[in-house]
Amino acid sequence: KLELPIQSFLHTPIQRRWYPLVMTTACDPKPVICLSAHYTCTSQTLYTSEVPYCAFPQRTACGLRLYADAHLDPEHPRPPVPTAEGTYRNLDLWNEMYTAIQDAKKFIYIAGWSVWTDLYMIREPVKCPSLGDLLKQKAAQGVCVR
């Protein structure tokens, strides 16, 4: 167990020290651990322009796409949603996912409890291959599918 007094960070927010470990049984030599820590008060991070009320800054080179619906109906478009970065553009999950899989060159990783391989992501105007058939095609092309 390590006891780390938070008060030590109030005057020196960046620290690298050796700390003794608190053991429940006697050990010889006494165990220690080197810890490097940087303390930032939440009042300095909760009001950033990235994500409000978030204690951790957004990482670089990461992206997030939000989808309101899996399929967009062109006859009934969603209303625009204003954000700090401008107006949110509704994205079409199935078309973008199909294009991303179709364009994959090196790998396709799908995470989830199960994958419905009979799913047809694009149904109109032309019926495209099911998700399972598309993944088989990409594997046959040498793309790593997992």
Secondary structure, DSSP 8 states (H G I E B T S, - for coil): -B---GGGGTT-SEEEEEEEB--SS--SS--EEEEEEE---HHHHTT-SSSTT-SS---TT------S-SS--TTS----EEETTEEE----HHHHHHHHHHH-SSEE---SS---TT--S--SSS----HHHHHHHHHHTT-EE-
